[in-house]
């Protein structure tokens, strides 16, 4: 299930150990409600939702009702994901360099070391099968070297074990090894 922000979770609270049949919704209906609850508002669902009691400005569930509420992620870290071509890329050669995060990850900043940044252009960024580049023109990797400003990205959230792929092309006169880091948010 995809959420608007990385690591957002939704929980069902206050349903007094009743099953899905007792609230008038099956499991798929509750999942649909959880997926739709990205507004941050708590929602009371169930057969008697009009009679939800509010205490201290917050909805309270009665028997047979469910409150769906957004929870903040519990274990969030900033961490780099490494990319390595594994071998030299020939002059004028192109290669897809893949890294696979083991936890939910959203890339925020790509960093290519300045000693090799001038040798490469970035031809694509894929999260799974989705292209993250807004245009078709290649981007110089100098724009992503460690001392660059304004090279912030906000890539799609990548689920665990889904590859992130950088398409690179060597524009130098000789073979060169490609390495990069993608800094981002990890949620466990």
N, C-alpha and C positions, 0 to 999 in steps of 0.2 A: 504494500500500500504506500503510495507516494504522499508525502506531506509537503507543505509550503516551505518550512524551514528545516534545516538538518536536525535530526534528532527529536523533532516534535513527537510527542506521544499523547495518546488520548486514553483515558481510563473510564471505566464504568464504575460508579460509586453509588452507594446508598440504595441498593436494590434488595436488601433484606433476604438474601439467599433464595430469591425466586428464580425459576428457570425462564428461558426465553418465551415459552408458551404462556406463562402467567402474566407477562407484560404485553402480550399481543403482538410480539415480533419474533421472527425466527433469527437465527445466527447471521444470515446474510443481511437482514434489515438492520441489525445492530452494527454490523461492519460498515454498511452504507452510511449510517448516521455518524459513525466515528470518522469516516473519510471526509464527510461534509462539514465537520465541525472545526474548520480552520479559522473561524472568525474570532476565536478566543472566548466566546460567550459560552456559558454553561447552558445546556439544554435539558429539559425534563421531558422524557418520552414515556409512553405507555398509555394504557387505556384511560387513566384518570389524569392526564397531564394538565388539564385546566385547573385542577384542585391542588396544585403544588403549593406547599406552605413555604413562605419566605421568612427566614429568621436571620436577623442581622444583614439584610439586603442580599442574601444568597439563597438560591432555591434549595429546598429540602425535599427529599423523596419520601413519599408515602409508600405503604406496601403496594407492590405491583407497579412501581414506577422506577425509572432509571435516570440518573443524571449523567450526562456525557460531558466531561470537562478536559480541557487541555492541560497537560503537565509539561513543565520545562524538562529538557534532557538532564539526566542525572550525572553522567560521566563524560564530560566534554574536554577535549585537549586540542591544542594547536600542535601540528606535527608535520614534518616534511615527508613526501613520498619521492623516492629516488627513481630516476630513469637512467639507463645505461645501454648504449647500442651493442655492447658485447664485443665489438670489433671495429676496426677502422671502416668508415664509409668512404668509398672511392670518390674522387673529384667528380662533380656533376651527378653523383649518385644520390638516390633517395632511399629512405628506409622508414618503416614504422617502428617506433620504440615504445614498448608496452610495459606498464607497471600495473600490478593488481593489488589494490588495498584489501586487507583482511578484516577491516571494520568499515562501518558507514563513513564515508569521506566526501567532503566538498572542497575542491581546490579553489584557493583564493589568489595565489601569486606564484607565477612561474619564474624560476631563477636559473639562468644559464650562465656558467662561469665566463667572466670577461675574456679569459685567454682563448676560448674557442667560440665565443658568441659571433664574432665576425665571419666565421667559416660556414654558418648555417642560416637557413631561413626556415620558418615554421609554416608548413603547408596545411596542416589540419590538427585539430584537437578533438578527440572523440571521447565521450563518456559512454561506455557500452557501444551502441551503434549510432548515438546521436552526435552530430557535428556541433561543436560549440562556437565555431568561428562565424561571425556575422556576414562575412564576404568571401569571395573566392580567391583574392590576391594573397600571395604568401607574405608573411610578416618577418622582418629581419629579427633574428634572435638578439641583436644588440639592444632592442627595446626591452628585453627581459634579463639583461645582465644585472649583477648584484647591486650596482650603484644607480640603476635607473629609477626614475620617479614616474608615477602614474601608470604602472603596469599591473594594476590590480585586475583580477578576474573574479567572476562569481559563476563558477561552473555549476552544472546540475549536480545534485547529490548522487553519489555513486554507491550503490549497495555493496556489501561485502562480496568479494570474489568476482566482481565485474571489472573488466580491464579498462584502464584509461590509456589512450594511445596518442602519442605525439608523432605526427608525420613531419619529418625533417628532410631537407635537401642540402647537400654539401655544395656551396657556391665558391669554395676556395680552389686553388690550383693543385692541391694535393689531398691525399687521403687524411681523414681526421676522425677521431673518436668522439662521439656525442655523449654528453652527460648533462643532467639537469635535475633540479629539485622542484617539486610542486608543493608549496606550503598550503596547508588547509586545516579544516576542522574535522576532528575524528570523534565519533560517538561510539562508545562501547555498550 
